[in-house]
Amino acid sequence: MNNLDTCCCTEYIEKDNMLKLSLTNETYSIYGNLNKGEKVILKYFGKLITNDTSKDIKIFLNYGYGNLWTDKNVLEMTLCHHSDKVCYCIELELINIENMFFCFMDNNNNWDLNNSSSYMISINTSITTLTKKTFAVALQDEEYLSYTNKFLQKLTSKLINLFAKIGRLFERKIKV
């Protein structure tokens, strides 16, 4: 499942030099950097695909960000034929810094919901994981800056409290 056979999704991946496999399991694989603003390829080969899959069956990706599924979207996936299997793929841009939750459905209203808990990928928010391109985007993104600012404020507060505790312990040792 991890190798890329020749199909329409391989063209997407080669087009943008996104051969990096970020995540894979028995249901899907994701190629590309999991950073806000990056495009990724999601390949689906889960339980909605049967041996008799034909062009009459359509698979859709339902996704949103965070626990409230903000920026919710439903996109039709592209059918890809491999030498030994069939998959569906889609290219999408990660537009939020919250975890992306998603599930799959077909045009017969059958769902792949990951045992009712949805699938999830974590979007990288650390500056160390950002590429030059996404770092430039992040510097212009108020939501990312707000998130980073809150993170740094919490970290600073924790460090101040830690140093205060260390100072009190040091004062006790000197008095003894």
C-alpha positions as CSV (number, residue, x, y, z in Angstrom):
1,M,0.0,0.0,0.0
2,N,2.9,2.4,0.5
3,N,4.3,2.4,-3.0
4,L,2.9,4.7,-5.6
5,D,1.7,2.9,-8.7
6,T,1.1,4.9,-11.8
7,C,-2.3,6.6,-11.7
8,C,-3.8,10.0,-11.6
9,C,-2.8,10.5,-8.0
10,T,0.9,9.8,-8.9
11,E,0.7,12.6,-11.4
12,Y,-0.5,15.0,-8.7
13,I,2.3,13.9,-6.4
14,E,5.1,14.1,-9.0
15,K,3.8,17.5,-10.2
16,D,4.5,19.1,-6.9
17,N,7.4,17.0,-5.7
18,M,5.2,15.7,-2.9
19,L,6.6,12.1,-2.8
20,K,7.0,12.3,1.0
21,L,4.6,9.9,2.7
22,S,3.3,11.6,5.8
23,L,0.8,9.1,7.1
24,T,-0.5,5.7,6.1
25,N,-2.8,3.0,7.5
26,E,-5.1,0.3,6.2
27,T,-7.7,3.0,5.1
28,Y,-5.7,5.9,3.7
29,S,-2.3,7.5,2.9
30,I,-1.4,11.1,2.9
31,Y,1.4,12.6,0.9
32,G,2.9,16.0,1.5
33,N,3.8,18.2,4.4
34,L,1.1,18.5,7.1
35,N,1.4,22.3,7.5
36,K,-1.2,25.0,7.1
37,G,-1.2,26.3,3.6
38,E,0.3,23.1,2.1
39,K,-1.4,21.0,-0.5
40,V,-1.5,17.2,0.3
41,I,-2.7,14.2,-1.6
42,L,-5.1,11.8,0.3
43,K,-5.4,8.3,-1.1
44,Y,-8.4,6.2,0.1
45,F,-8.4,2.4,-0.1
46,G,-10.9,1.6,2.7
47,K,-14.0,-0.5,3.2
48,L,-16.2,1.5,0.7
49,I,-14.1,0.1,-2.1
50,T,-15.1,-3.4,-3.2
51,N,-13.7,-5.7,-5.9
52,D,-16.6,-4.7,-8.2
53,T,-15.9,-1.0,-7.9
54,S,-16.9,0.7,-11.1
55,K,-17.3,4.2,-12.4
56,D,-20.8,4.2,-11.0
57,I,-19.5,4.3,-7.4
58,K,-18.3,7.8,-6.3
59,I,-16.4,8.4,-3.0
60,F,-16.5,11.7,-1.2
61,L,-14.2,13.1,1.4
62,N,-16.0,14.9,4.2
63,Y,-13.7,17.0,6.4
64,G,-13.5,19.9,8.8
65,Y,-11.1,21.4,11.3
66,G,-11.2,21.1,15.1
67,N,-13.9,19.4,17.2
68,L,-16.6,21.7,15.7
69,W,-15.6,20.8,12.1
70,T,-15.1,24.4,11.1
71,D,-14.4,25.1,7.4
72,K,-16.4,21.9,6.6
73,N,-16.3,20.7,3.1
74,V,-17.4,17.7,1.0
75,L,-15.3,16.9,-2.1
76,E,-15.6,14.1,-4.7
77,M,-12.5,11.9,-4.9
78,T,-11.0,10.7,-8.2
79,L,-11.1,7.0,-9.0
80,C,-7.6,5.6,-9.7
81,H,-6.9,2.1,-11.1
82,H,-3.7,0.3,-10.1
83,S,-2.4,-3.0,-11.4
84,D,-3.6,-4.9,-8.3
85,K,-6.1,-2.5,-6.6
86,V,-8.3,0.5,-6.9
87,C,-8.1,3.7,-4.8
88,Y,-9.6,7.1,-4.7
89,C,-7.5,10.2,-4.4
90,I,-7.9,13.9,-3.9
91,E,-5.6,16.9,-3.6
92,L,-6.5,19.5,-1.0
93,E,-5.0,22.4,0.8
94,L,-4.8,22.4,4.6
95,I,-6.4,25.8,5.4
96,N,-6.5,25.7,9.2
97,I,-4.0,25.0,12.1
98,E,-6.4,22.8,14.0
99,N,-6.5,19.0,13.6
100,M,-8.4,17.9,10.5
101,F,-11.2,15.5,11.1
102,F,-12.6,13.5,8.1
103,C,-14.6,10.6,7.0
104,F,-15.6,9.0,3.7
105,M,-19.0,8.3,2.0
106,D,-20.1,6.9,-1.3
107,N,-23.0,8.0,-3.5
108,N,-25.2,5.2,-2.0
109,N,-24.9,6.9,1.4
110,N,-22.6,4.3,2.8
111,W,-20.1,5.8,5.3
112,D,-16.6,5.0,6.5
113,L,-16.5,6.8,9.9
114,N,-13.6,5.0,11.5
115,N,-15.9,3.1,13.9
116,S,-17.9,6.3,14.6
117,S,-14.9,8.4,15.7
118,S,-13.9,10.0,12.4
119,Y,-10.3,10.0,11.1
120,M,-7.9,12.7,12.2
121,I,-4.6,14.2,11.2
122,S,-2.6,16.7,13.2
123,I,-1.6,19.8,11.4
124,N,1.9,20.9,12.3
125,T,2.0,24.2,14.1
126,S,5.6,24.3,15.2
127,I,7.8,26.9,13.5
128,T,10.5,24.3,13.2
129,T,8.3,22.1,11.0
130,L,7.5,25.0,8.6
131,T,9.0,25.3,5.2
132,K,10.2,28.7,3.9
133,K,6.9,28.9,1.9
134,T,4.6,28.2,4.8
135,F,6.7,30.3,7.2
136,A,6.1,33.3,4.9
137,V,2.4,32.5,4.9
138,A,2.4,32.1,8.7
139,L,3.9,35.5,9.2
140,Q,1.0,37.0,7.3
141,D,-1.7,34.9,9.0
142,E,-3.3,36.5,12.0
143,E,-4.8,33.2,13.2
144,Y,-1.4,31.6,13.3
145,L,0.2,34.6,14.9
146,S,-2.5,34.6,17.5
147,Y,-2.0,30.9,18.2
148,T,1.8,31.4,18.5
149,N,1.4,34.4,20.7
150,K,-1.0,32.5,23.1
151,F,1.5,29.6,23.1
152,L,4.4,31.9,23.9
153,Q,2.4,33.7,26.7
154,K,1.6,30.3,28.3
155,L,5.2,29.2,28.0
156,T,6.5,32.4,29.5
157,S,4.0,32.2,32.4
158,K,5.1,28.7,33.1
159,L,8.7,29.6,33.1
160,I,8.2,32.6,35.4
161,N,6.3,30.3,37.9
162,L,9.1,27.7,37.6
163,F,11.8,30.3,38.3
164,A,9.8,31.6,41.2
165,K,9.6,28.1,42.7
166,I,13.3,27.6,42.2
167,G,14.0,31.0,43.9
168,R,11.9,30.1,46.9
169,L,13.7,26.7,47.2
170,F,17.0,28.5,47.0
171,E,16.0,31.0,49.7
172,R,15.0,28.2,52.0
173,K,18.4,26.5,51.5
174,I,20.2,29.7,52.4
175,K,18.2,30.2,55.6
176,V,18.9,26.7,56.8
